[in-house]
Amino acid sequence: MSAAPATLLEVRDLEVAYGSARALFGVSLDVPQGSVVAVLGANGAGKSSLAGAIAGTVTPKAGTVTFGGVDVTGLPAHRMCRAGVAYVPEDRNLFPHLSVRDNLWAQLRFSVPRAERRAALERALSLFPVLAERRNQGAGTLSGGEQQMLALARVLAAPPRLLIADEMSMGLAPRMVDVVFESLARIRDEGVTVLLVEQFVERALDLADVAVVLRHGRVVWSGPAADVGTDVLAEYLSGEASSAL
Ligand code: ATP
């Protein structure tokens, strides 16, 4: 009998509030090492609040986040980055006035020893030929899909222990959505654990091992991604979310 994979990320009773408006009410979840966990939910369910509270861009009001066995609750984003958590937020977090190359460089300075940075940069560019062609172009002048490739290239240049990908396919053309999911699969195959917040429910479930469904800031369903049936989708993912199947 093989042992269950170790838990890389453990979230317990997490609460997030923006002033008097509460967004998460005691959310708990486990992310096993090497897995892809999809966080699903309709607009406003609390998905980005959960992602941000783990990545360190949102300070939780209560609860704990344990990463690799260490309590990292409330650590700021740059400390989480150093600990091995890459966060690709909804807005991609690129520097629009810097070139493609300098965007990659800025990330590598954080995460890769000096002597290895040049090779890591070339590796990232070789994965996305269109970025290599545009290495000197300002990131702000790239198309939405190309910007998302750049956000993923930054991750692949220095593979983290955990990638938190928040709605990476939002607003992209279908061909670019394919590129995003292919890249996420490649990242997973490299051994990176992935926490995936996605509006394309079916695509997310194809990639994920485990699904967690949020509603009004609470976990209402969790289990193997293969067990998410139409009943779960109909009950918990209303309106926009289920129309994105
Ligand atoms: P979406 O898919 O629309 O991004 P979501 O599931 O990611 O939604 P959150 O963005 O986490 O949900 O929002 C959860 C709740 O918190 C919502 O009611 C939202 O209006 C509120 N909220 C989120 N960010 C803020 C903020 N900066 N200030 C005030 N309220 C916020």
py3Dmol code that shows the C-alpha trace and the ligand (Angstrom):
import py3Dmol

protein = """\
ATOM      1  CA  MET A   1       0.000   0.000   0.000  1.00  0.00           C
ATOM      2  CA  SER A   2       1.466   3.386  -0.967  1.00  0.00           C
ATOM      3  CA  ALA A   3       1.504   6.162   1.591  1.00  0.00           C
ATOM      4  CA  ALA A   4      -0.748   9.174   1.035  1.00  0.00           C
ATOM      5  CA  PRO A   5       1.173  12.189  -0.319  1.00  0.00           C
ATOM      6  CA  ALA A   6       2.320  14.688   2.271  1.00  0.00           C
ATOM      7  CA  THR A   7       0.279  17.835   2.707  1.00  0.00           C
ATOM      8  CA  LEU A   8       2.168  20.825   1.316  1.00  0.00           C
ATOM      9  CA  LEU A   9      -0.398  23.460   2.241  1.00  0.00           C
ATOM     10  CA  GLU A  10      -2.836  23.315   5.111  1.00  0.00           C
ATOM     11  CA  VAL A  11      -5.451  26.033   5.609  1.00  0.00           C
ATOM     12  CA  ARG A  12      -7.464  26.012   8.800  1.00  0.00           C
ATOM     13  CA  ASP A  13     -10.484  28.114   9.777  1.00  0.00           C
ATOM     14  CA  LEU A  14      -9.374  31.032   7.626  1.00  0.00           C
ATOM     15  CA  GLU A  15     -11.326  34.262   7.906  1.00  0.00           C
ATOM     16  CA  VAL A  16     -10.936  37.337   5.719  1.00  0.00           C
ATOM     17  CA  ALA A  17     -12.783  40.625   6.074  1.00  0.00           C
ATOM     18  CA  TYR A  18     -12.583  43.936   4.248  1.00  0.00           C
ATOM     19  CA  GLY A  19     -13.631  46.390   6.947  1.00  0.00           C
ATOM     20  CA  SER A  20     -16.992  45.182   8.150  1.00  0.00           C
ATOM     21  CA  ALA A  21     -17.582  43.049   5.033  1.00  0.00           C
ATOM     22  CA  ARG A  22     -16.577  39.450   5.637  1.00  0.00           C
ATOM     23  CA  ALA A  23     -15.394  37.451   2.643  1.00  0.00           C
ATOM     24  CA  LEU A  24     -14.285  34.119   4.176  1.00  0.00           C
ATOM     25  CA  PHE A  25     -15.915  32.376   7.112  1.00  0.00           C
ATOM     26  CA  GLY A  26     -13.671  29.660   8.501  1.00  0.00           C
ATOM     27  CA  VAL A  27     -12.307  28.055   5.327  1.00  0.00           C
ATOM     28  CA  SER A  28     -10.204  24.884   5.717  1.00  0.00           C
ATOM     29  CA  LEU A  29      -8.506  22.866   3.005  1.00  0.00           C
ATOM     30  CA  ASP A  30      -5.501  20.628   2.403  1.00  0.00           C
ATOM     31  CA  VAL A  31      -3.330  20.711  -0.710  1.00  0.00           C
ATOM     32  CA  PRO A  32      -1.331  17.477  -1.077  1.00  0.00           C
ATOM     33  CA  GLN A  33       2.226  17.696  -2.398  1.00  0.00           C
ATOM     34  CA  GLY A  34       2.299  17.347  -6.193  1.00  0.00           C
ATOM     35  CA  SER A  35      -1.449  17.743  -6.664  1.00  0.00           C
ATOM     36  CA  VAL A  36      -3.629  20.228  -8.513  1.00  0.00           C
ATOM     37  CA  VAL A  37      -6.442  21.567  -6.343  1.00  0.00           C
ATOM     38  CA  ALA A  38      -9.164  23.583  -8.072  1.00  0.00           C
ATOM     39  CA  VAL A  39     -11.053  26.223  -6.106  1.00  0.00           C
ATOM     40  CA  LEU A  40     -14.414  26.801  -7.727  1.00  0.00           C
ATOM     41  CA  GLY A  41     -17.289  29.111  -6.953  1.00  0.00           C
ATOM     42  CA  ALA A  42     -19.522  31.782  -8.436  1.00  0.00           C
ATOM     43  CA  ASN A  43     -18.485  35.434  -8.570  1.00  0.00           C
ATOM     44  CA  GLY A  44     -17.976  36.843  -5.106  1.00  0.00           C
ATOM     45  CA  ALA A  45     -17.724  33.386  -3.469  1.00  0.00           C
ATOM     46  CA  GLY A  46     -14.361  34.291  -1.954  1.00  0.00           C
ATOM     47  CA  LYS A  47     -11.925  32.528  -4.290  1.00  0.00           C
ATOM     48  CA  SER A  48      -9.555  35.480  -4.758  1.00  0.00           C
ATOM     49  CA  SER A  49      -9.719  36.315  -1.060  1.00  0.00           C
ATOM     50  CA  LEU A  50      -8.609  32.765  -0.283  1.00  0.00           C
ATOM     51  CA  ALA A  51      -5.817  32.898  -2.883  1.00  0.00           C
ATOM     52  CA  GLY A  52      -4.636  36.276  -1.586  1.00  0.00           C
ATOM     53  CA  ALA A  53      -4.714  35.218   2.057  1.00  0.00           C
ATOM     54  CA  ILE A  54      -2.462  32.255   1.234  1.00  0.00           C
ATOM     55  CA  ALA A  55      -0.143  34.254  -1.041  1.00  0.00           C
ATOM     56  CA  GLY A  56       0.248  37.059   1.486  1.00  0.00           C
ATOM     57  CA  THR A  57      -1.475  39.886  -0.378  1.00  0.00           C
ATOM     58  CA  VAL A  58      -4.470  39.826   1.989  1.00  0.00           C
ATOM     59  CA  THR A  59      -4.058  39.610   5.764  1.00  0.00           C
ATOM     60  CA  PRO A  60      -6.375  37.051   7.312  1.00  0.00           C
ATOM     61  CA  LYS A  61      -8.444  38.063  10.304  1.00  0.00           C
ATOM     62  CA  ALA A  62      -8.260  34.603  11.862  1.00  0.00           C
ATOM     63  CA  GLY A  63      -7.172  31.056  11.095  1.00  0.00           C
ATOM     64  CA  THR A  64      -3.855  29.541  10.056  1.00  0.00           C
ATOM     65  CA  VAL A  65      -1.906  28.815   6.894  1.00  0.00           C
ATOM     66  CA  THR A  66       0.774  26.136   7.173  1.00  0.00           C
ATOM     67  CA  PHE A  67       3.175  25.650   4.257  1.00  0.00           C
ATOM     68  CA  GLY A  68       5.657  22.796   4.225  1.00  0.00           C
ATOM     69  CA  GLY A  69       4.978  22.259   7.914  1.00  0.00           C
ATOM     70  CA  VAL A  70       5.739  25.891   8.823  1.00  0.00           C
ATOM     71  CA  ASP A  71       3.150  28.375  10.100  1.00  0.00           C
ATOM     72  CA  VAL A  72       3.188  31.186   7.500  1.00  0.00           C
ATOM     73  CA  THR A  73      -0.053  32.877   8.501  1.00  0.00           C
ATOM     74  CA  GLY A  74      -0.014  36.583   7.642  1.00  0.00           C
ATOM     75  CA  LEU A  75       3.459  36.609   6.065  1.00  0.00           C
ATOM     76  CA  PRO A  76       3.720  39.276   3.354  1.00  0.00           C
ATOM     77  CA  ALA A  77       3.829  38.280  -0.310  1.00  0.00           C
ATOM     78  CA  HIS A  78       7.580  38.712  -0.760  1.00  0.00           C
ATOM     79  CA  ARG A  79       8.254  36.353   2.154  1.00  0.00           C
ATOM     80  CA  MET A  80       5.847  33.796   0.692  1.00  0.00           C
ATOM     81  CA  CYS A  81       7.613  34.141  -2.655  1.00  0.00           C
ATOM     82  CA  ARG A  82      10.927  33.389  -1.004  1.00  0.00           C
ATOM     83  CA  ALA A  83       9.358  30.401   0.734  1.00  0.00           C
ATOM     84  CA  GLY A  84       8.470  28.982  -2.696  1.00  0.00           C
ATOM     85  CA  VAL A  85       4.954  30.258  -3.369  1.00  0.00           C
ATOM     86  CA  ALA A  86       4.389  31.832  -6.794  1.00  0.00           C
ATOM     87  CA  TYR A  87       1.192  33.818  -7.082  1.00  0.00           C
ATOM     88  CA  VAL A  88      -0.235  34.777 -10.454  1.00  0.00           C
ATOM     89  CA  PRO A  89      -3.127  37.061  -9.558  1.00  0.00           C
ATOM     90  CA  GLU A  90      -6.056  37.953 -11.767  1.00  0.00           C
ATOM     91  CA  ASP A  91      -4.313  41.130 -12.941  1.00  0.00           C
ATOM     92  CA  ARG A  92      -1.072  39.211 -13.750  1.00  0.00           C
ATOM     93  CA  ASN A  93       1.111  41.599 -11.807  1.00  0.00           C
ATOM     94  CA  LEU A  94       3.462  42.430 -14.680  1.00  0.00           C
ATOM     95  CA  PHE A  95       5.484  45.619 -15.008  1.00  0.00           C
ATOM     96  CA  PRO A  96       3.913  47.098 -18.176  1.00  0.00           C
ATOM     97  CA  HIS A  97       6.702  49.600 -18.847  1.00  0.00           C
ATOM     98  CA  LEU A  98       9.461  47.019 -18.574  1.00  0.00           C
ATOM     99  CA  SER A  99      10.424  44.736 -21.445  1.00  0.00           C
ATOM    100  CA  VAL A 100       9.573  41.034 -21.514  1.00  0.00           C
ATOM    101  CA  ARG A 101      13.184  40.283 -20.630  1.00  0.00           C
ATOM    102  CA  ASP A 102      13.245  42.703 -17.701  1.00  0.00           C
ATOM    103  CA  ASN A 103       9.967  41.350 -16.325  1.00  0.00           C
ATOM    104  CA  LEU A 104      11.525  37.901 -16.245  1.00  0.00           C
ATOM    105  CA  TRP A 105      14.722  39.301 -14.801  1.00  0.00           C
ATOM    106  CA  ALA A 106      12.870  41.090 -12.001  1.00  0.00           C
ATOM    107  CA  GLN A 107      11.322  37.794 -10.913  1.00  0.00           C
ATOM    108  CA  LEU A 108      14.551  35.821 -11.200  1.00  0.00           C
ATOM    109  CA  ARG A 109      16.388  38.265  -8.957  1.00  0.00           C
ATOM    110  CA  PHE A 110      14.025  37.198  -6.205  1.00  0.00           C
ATOM    111  CA  SER A 111      14.092  33.505  -6.709  1.00  0.00           C
ATOM    112  CA  VAL A 112      17.257  32.278  -8.447  1.00  0.00           C
ATOM    113  CA  PRO A 113      20.921  32.536  -7.388  1.00  0.00           C
ATOM    114  CA  ARG A 114      22.864  35.065  -9.468  1.00  0.00           C
ATOM    115  CA  ALA A 115      24.984  32.516 -11.346  1.00  0.00           C
ATOM    116  CA  GLU A 116      21.905  30.636 -12.589  1.00  0.00           C
ATOM    117  CA  ARG A 117      19.786  33.591 -13.666  1.00  0.00           C
ATOM    118  CA  ARG A 118      20.881  33.863 -17.287  1.00  0.00           C
ATOM    119  CA  ALA A 119      20.222  30.169 -17.991  1.00  0.00           C
ATOM    120  CA  ALA A 120      16.844  30.394 -16.251  1.00  0.00           C
ATOM    121  CA  LEU A 121      15.923  33.413 -18.389  1.00  0.00           C
ATOM    122  CA  GLU A 122      16.801  31.606 -21.620  1.00  0.00           C
ATOM    123  CA  ARG A 123      14.905  28.522 -20.474  1.00  0.00           C
ATOM    124  CA  ALA A 124      11.766  30.563 -19.815  1.00  0.00           C
ATOM    125  CA  LEU A 125      12.008  32.273 -23.216  1.00  0.00           C
ATOM    126  CA  SER A 126      12.595  28.983 -25.014  1.00  0.00           C
ATOM    127  CA  LEU A 127       9.295  27.646 -23.658  1.00  0.00           C
ATOM    128  CA  PHE A 128       7.339  30.451 -25.299  1.00  0.00           C
ATOM    129  CA  PRO A 129       8.897  31.317 -28.692  1.00  0.00           C
ATOM    130  CA  VAL A 130       6.593  34.292 -29.147  1.00  0.00           C
ATOM    131  CA  LEU A 131       8.047  35.838 -25.991  1.00  0.00           C
ATOM    132  CA  ALA A 132      11.581  35.169 -27.206  1.00  0.00           C
ATOM    133  CA  GLU A 133      10.732  37.108 -30.371  1.00  0.00           C
ATOM    134  CA  ARG A 134       9.412  39.960 -28.272  1.00  0.00           C
ATOM    135  CA  ARG A 135      11.973  39.928 -25.519  1.00  0.00           C
ATOM    136  CA  ASN A 136      12.738  43.637 -25.913  1.00  0.00           C
ATOM    137  CA  GLN A 137       9.115  44.723 -26.266  1.00  0.00           C
ATOM    138  CA  GLY A 138       7.286  46.418 -23.381  1.00  0.00           C
ATOM    139  CA  ALA A 139       5.064  43.968 -21.491  1.00  0.00           C
ATOM    140  CA  GLY A 140       2.201  46.459 -21.646  1.00  0.00           C
ATOM    141  CA  THR A 141       2.164  46.234 -25.441  1.00  0.00           C
ATOM    142  CA  LEU A 142       1.646  42.444 -25.507  1.00  0.00           C
ATOM    143  CA  SER A 143      -1.793  40.950 -26.133  1.00  0.00           C
ATOM    144  CA  GLY A 144      -3.721  39.551 -23.155  1.00  0.00           C
ATOM    145  CA  GLY A 145      -2.710  36.011 -24.078  1.00  0.00           C
ATOM    146  CA  GLU A 146       0.945  36.950 -24.461  1.00  0.00           C
ATOM    147  CA  GLN A 147       0.896  38.701 -21.090  1.00  0.00           C
ATOM    148  CA  GLN A 148      -0.471  35.526 -19.529  1.00  0.00           C
ATOM    149  CA  MET A 149       2.333  33.551 -21.222  1.00  0.00           C
ATOM    150  CA  LEU A 150       4.797  35.979 -19.675  1.00  0.00           C
ATOM    151  CA  ALA A 151       3.216  35.481 -16.248  1.00  0.00           C
ATOM    152  CA  LEU A 152       3.598  31.703 -16.709  1.00  0.00           C
ATOM    153  CA  ALA A 153       7.118  32.018 -18.114  1.00  0.00           C
ATOM    154  CA  ARG A 154       8.121  33.796 -14.897  1.00  0.00           C
ATOM    155  CA  VAL A 155       6.810  30.837 -12.941  1.00  0.00           C
ATOM    156  CA  LEU A 156       8.488  28.252 -15.160  1.00  0.00           C
ATOM    157  CA  ALA A 157      11.825  30.061 -15.105  1.00  0.00           C
ATOM    158  CA  ALA A 158      12.180  29.280 -11.423  1.00  0.00           C
ATOM    159  CA  PRO A 159       9.699  26.529 -10.553  1.00  0.00           C
ATOM    160  CA  PRO A 160       8.146  27.247  -7.149  1.00  0.00           C
ATOM    161  CA  ARG A 161       6.914  24.665  -4.657  1.00  0.00           C
ATOM    162  CA  LEU A 162       3.372  25.978  -4.978  1.00  0.00           C
ATOM    163  CA  LEU A 163       1.768  27.929  -7.814  1.00  0.00           C
ATOM    164  CA  ILE A 164      -1.401  29.844  -7.004  1.00  0.00           C
ATOM    165  CA  ALA A 165      -3.041  30.675 -10.328  1.00  0.00           C
ATOM    166  CA  ASP A 166      -6.020  33.004 -10.023  1.00  0.00           C
ATOM    167  CA  GLU A 167      -8.334  33.109 -13.052  1.00  0.00           C
ATOM    168  CA  MET A 168      -5.457  32.961 -15.524  1.00  0.00           C
ATOM    169  CA  SER A 169      -7.745  32.300 -18.470  1.00  0.00           C
ATOM    170  CA  MET A 170     -10.059  35.227 -17.758  1.00  0.00           C
ATOM    171  CA  GLY A 171     -10.812  37.196 -20.913  1.00  0.00           C
ATOM    172  CA  LEU A 172      -8.525  35.144 -23.169  1.00  0.00           C
ATOM    173  CA  ALA A 173      -9.292  33.851 -26.645  1.00  0.00           C
ATOM    174  CA  PRO A 174      -9.969  30.066 -26.708  1.00  0.00           C
ATOM    175  CA  ARG A 175      -6.575  29.307 -28.263  1.00  0.00           C
ATOM    176  CA  MET A 176      -4.868  31.177 -25.447  1.00  0.00           C
ATOM    177  CA  VAL A 177      -6.945  29.354 -22.851  1.00  0.00           C
ATOM    178  CA  ASP A 178      -5.485  26.150 -24.336  1.00  0.00           C
ATOM    179  CA  VAL A 179      -1.963  27.569 -23.997  1.00  0.00           C
ATOM    180  CA  VAL A 180      -2.618  28.447 -20.352  1.00  0.00           C
ATOM    181  CA  PHE A 181      -3.904  24.980 -19.491  1.00  0.00           C
ATOM    182  CA  GLU A 182      -1.101  23.258 -21.415  1.00  0.00           C
ATOM    183  CA  SER A 183       1.399  25.364 -19.483  1.00  0.00           C
ATOM    184  CA  LEU A 184      -0.262  24.551 -16.168  1.00  0.00           C
ATOM    185  CA  ALA A 185      -0.076  20.842 -17.020  1.00  0.00           C
ATOM    186  CA  ARG A 186       3.605  21.269 -17.823  1.00  0.00           C
ATOM    187  CA  ILE A 187       4.187  23.032 -14.513  1.00  0.00           C
ATOM    188  CA  ARG A 188       2.374  20.194 -12.717  1.00  0.00           C
ATOM    189  CA  ASP A 189       4.484  17.628 -14.600  1.00  0.00           C
ATOM    190  CA  GLU A 190       7.605  19.398 -13.347  1.00  0.00           C
ATOM    191  CA  GLY A 191       6.464  18.558  -9.841  1.00  0.00           C
ATOM    192  CA  VAL A 192       4.956  21.906  -8.870  1.00  0.00           C
ATOM    193  CA  THR A 193       1.854  21.755  -6.679  1.00  0.00           C
ATOM    194  CA  VAL A 194      -0.932  23.961  -8.071  1.00  0.00           C
ATOM    195  CA  LEU A 195      -3.830  25.776  -6.456  1.00  0.00           C
ATOM    196  CA  LEU A 196      -6.055  26.736  -9.338  1.00  0.00           C
ATOM    197  CA  VAL A 197      -8.820  29.337  -9.178  1.00  0.00           C
ATOM    198  CA  GLU A 198     -10.744  29.081 -12.417  1.00  0.00           C
ATOM    199  CA  GLN A 199     -13.880  30.233 -14.148  1.00  0.00           C
ATOM    200  CA  PHE A 200     -13.609  27.490 -16.789  1.00  0.00           C
ATOM    201  CA  VAL A 201     -14.945  24.820 -14.483  1.00  0.00           C
ATOM    202  CA  GLU A 202     -14.711  21.894 -16.855  1.00  0.00           C
ATOM    203  CA  ARG A 203     -11.137  22.702 -17.916  1.00  0.00           C
ATOM    204  CA  ALA A 204     -10.136  23.126 -14.292  1.00  0.00           C
ATOM    205  CA  LEU A 205     -11.680  19.802 -13.325  1.00  0.00           C
ATOM    206  CA  ASP A 206      -9.889  18.027 -16.185  1.00  0.00           C
ATOM    207  CA  LEU A 207      -6.569  19.160 -14.757  1.00  0.00           C
ATOM    208  CA  ALA A 208      -7.342  18.967 -11.045  1.00  0.00           C
ATOM    209  CA  ASP A 209      -7.063  16.044  -8.658  1.00  0.00           C
ATOM    210  CA  VAL A 210      -9.179  17.653  -5.969  1.00  0.00           C
ATOM    211  CA  ALA A 211     -11.941  20.273  -6.113  1.00  0.00           C
ATOM    212  CA  VAL A 212     -13.068  22.658  -3.409  1.00  0.00           C
ATOM    213  CA  VAL A 213     -16.280  24.594  -3.950  1.00  0.00           C
ATOM    214  CA  LEU A 214     -16.814  27.896  -2.165  1.00  0.00           C
ATOM    215  CA  ARG A 215     -20.093  29.646  -1.689  1.00  0.00           C
ATOM    216  CA  HIS A 216     -20.573  32.899   0.189  1.00  0.00           C
ATOM    217  CA  GLY A 217     -17.156  32.469   1.803  1.00  0.00           C
ATOM    218  CA  ARG A 218     -17.597  28.902   3.001  1.00  0.00           C
ATOM    219  CA  VAL A 219     -16.508  25.501   1.694  1.00  0.00           C
ATOM    220  CA  VAL A 220     -19.710  23.777   0.623  1.00  0.00           C
ATOM    221  CA  TRP A 221     -18.202  20.777  -1.186  1.00  0.00           C
ATOM    222  CA  SER A 222     -14.801  19.175  -1.500  1.00  0.00           C
ATOM    223  CA  GLY A 223     -13.573  15.887  -2.874  1.00  0.00           C
ATOM    224  CA  PRO A 224     -11.962  14.226  -5.883  1.00  0.00           C
ATOM    225  CA  ALA A 225     -12.318  16.370  -9.013  1.00  0.00           C
ATOM    226  CA  ALA A 226     -13.681  13.326 -10.861  1.00  0.00           C
ATOM    227  CA  ASP A 227     -16.626  13.246  -8.438  1.00  0.00           C
ATOM    228  CA  VAL A 228     -17.873  16.738  -9.286  1.00  0.00           C
ATOM    229  CA  GLY A 229     -21.047  15.919 -11.151  1.00  0.00           C
ATOM    230  CA  THR A 230     -23.737  18.043 -12.690  1.00  0.00           C
ATOM    231  CA  ASP A 231     -25.602  17.983  -9.374  1.00  0.00           C
ATOM    232  CA  VAL A 232     -22.731  19.779  -7.613  1.00  0.00           C
ATOM    233  CA  LEU A 233     -22.336  22.228 -10.480  1.00  0.00           C
ATOM    234  CA  ALA A 234     -26.045  22.984 -10.578  1.00  0.00           C
ATOM    235  CA  GLU A 235     -26.342  23.366  -6.834  1.00  0.00           C
ATOM    236  CA  TYR A 236     -23.315  25.517  -6.092  1.00  0.00           C
ATOM    237  CA  LEU A 237     -22.093  27.175  -9.260  1.00  0.00           C
ATOM    238  CA  SER A 238     -24.834  29.436 -10.405  1.00  0.00           C
ATOM    239  CA  GLY A 239     -25.032  31.971 -13.236  1.00  0.00           C
ATOM    240  CA  GLU A 240     -21.762  32.998 -14.797  1.00  0.00           C
ATOM    241  CA  ALA A 241     -19.678  30.183 -13.392  1.00  0.00           C
ATOM    242  CA  SER A 242     -21.725  27.344 -14.828  1.00  0.00           C
ATOM    243  CA  SER A 243     -22.137  29.174 -18.149  1.00  0.00           C
ATOM    244  CA  ALA A 244     -18.361  28.981 -18.562  1.00  0.00           C
ATOM    245  CA  LEU A 245     -18.366  25.172 -18.779  1.00  0.00           C
TER     246      LEU A 245
END
"""
ligand_1 = """\
31
ATP
P -14.667 36.839 -8.529
O -14.766 35.562 -9.271
O -15.747 37.809 -8.909
O -13.294 37.448 -8.510
P -14.248 35.677 -5.932
O -14.911 34.359 -5.711
O -12.810 35.677 -6.264
O -15.054 36.502 -7.004
P -13.607 37.600 -3.906
O -13.025 38.525 -4.942
O -12.714 36.943 -2.961
O -14.512 36.502 -4.619
O -14.712 38.425 -3.109
C -15.386 37.885 -1.974
C -16.213 39.015 -1.357
O -15.328 40.010 -0.825
C -17.111 39.711 -2.350
O -18.319 40.049 -1.688
C -16.331 40.946 -2.719
O -17.205 42.002 -3.061
C -15.598 41.257 -1.418
N -14.305 41.916 -1.672
C -13.263 41.398 -2.348
N -12.214 42.255 -2.357
C -12.624 43.338 -1.648
C -11.993 44.565 -1.277
N -10.743 44.855 -1.630
N -12.716 45.442 -0.530
C -13.983 45.159 -0.161
N -14.616 44.013 -0.448
C -13.962 43.115 -1.198
"""
view = py3Dmol.view(width=600, height=400)
view.addModel(protein, "pdb")
view.setStyle({"model": 0}, {"cartoon": {"style": "trace"}})
view.addModel(ligand_1, "xyz")
view.setStyle({"model": 1}, {"stick": {}})
view.zoomTo()
view.show()
